[in-house]
């Protein structure tokens, strides 16, 4: 009997791996250098969206060598579905003061754009100097609900449902160190 907490069995649920742990680590280090260059001598605040962006935020914040702070926003548009409902619910606002600071919204995946637009609008209410977006994944889509400008893109991926590295299906698979596509029999 398989136990869903066993990482090897979780990885066995993948049809294929899109990005390995090594590829992800290397790209995050490169993105951190770009961020350091662009935000040197500026009051930088990273803001991630719970829950999916937490692992990306943790790895990115440790790679960035310039002083900065971070916080998290709670937002959801998926529920237990495999695609965004388009309806975004804010569950937590930031507690760090953002006024006159440079905010970098750290997101796991740019999919429909609905969540990013709502969260960016929420952050703008706090009167930062700027709000830019850093997305680990940029899903290639023909049409999005909301187009938003992404300053830093980790990887462009096809329009497939991915899990791992913070991304989930029914709250599982977030702990995988790679990013992959689930076998169809898992979710059908």
C-alpha positions, -999 to +999 in steps of 0.1 A: +000+000+000+013+034-009+014+062+016+008+097+003+034+110+027+061+090+009+080+114-014+090+086-038+054+076-042+045+112-048+070+114-076+057+081-090+023+100-095+040+123-120+035+117-157+068+135-163+091+161-147+092+196-163+118+211-140+143+194-118+154+206-084+188+216-099+172+236-127+150+254-102+179+262-078+201+275-106+174+298-120+165+312-085+201+321-080+202+339-113+169+358-105+184+368-071+214+384-089+190+404-111+169+415-081+201+425-062+212+446-092+178+463-097+171+469-060+205+478-046+202+508-022+163+505-022+140+494+006+129+461-008+099+440+005+091+406-010+055+396-007+044+361-015+010+346-020+001+318+003+004+288+001+020+280-032+046+308-032+060+300+002+087+276-010+098+299-038+099+328-013+120+309+011+146+299-015+146+333-031+149+354+001+179+332+011+196+338-022+191+376-022+221+392-004+209+428-001+189+438+029+151+432+025+121+421+044+092+399+034+055+392+042+027+371+028-008+376+014-034+350+015-054+346-018-071+317-035-087+311-069-084+274-073-100+256-043-098+219-051-101+223-089-074+220-115-080+253-131-086+287-116-122+296-109-115+332-118-130+342-084-103+354-061-107+355-023-082+375-001-077+356+032-048+376+046-033+411+041+003+422+047+014+433+081+047+448+071+046+485+063+048+490+025+045+528+023+072+543+001+090+509-002+097+488-033+075+458-033+083+426-053+053+403-055+067+367-055+044+343-072+047+306-079+028+306-113+014+332-136-017+314-150-049+333-155-036+365-140-067+369-118-050+363-085-020+385-094-042+414-105-062+413-073-032+410-050-013+437-069-043+460-066-044+452-028-007+460-024-011+493-043-035+504-015-006+504+009+011+532-011+045+516-020+069+533-044+064+504-068+050+470-071+066+446-095+061+408-100+085+379-099+070+346-111+088+313-110+065+299-137+049+317-166+023+294-182+020+298-219-017+306-226-036+319-256-058+341-234-057+351-198-084+367-176-060+395-167-027+404-184-002+417-159+034+427-164+059+402-150+094+418-143+112+385-135+102+352-151+119+320-139+106+295-165+080+295-193+060+263-193+033+248-215-004+252-205-004+220-183-014+214-147+018+212-127+025+202-091+056+203-068+078+230-053+048+245-035+022+238-062-005+214-052-034+192-062-059+189-034-032+201-009-008+173-019+025+173-038+037+208-025+067+191-009+081+177-042+115+193-050+108+192-087+079+204-108+060+179-128+027+170-145+004+146-127-007+113-142-043+117-155-055+088-133-047+107-102-072+135-109-098+119-131 
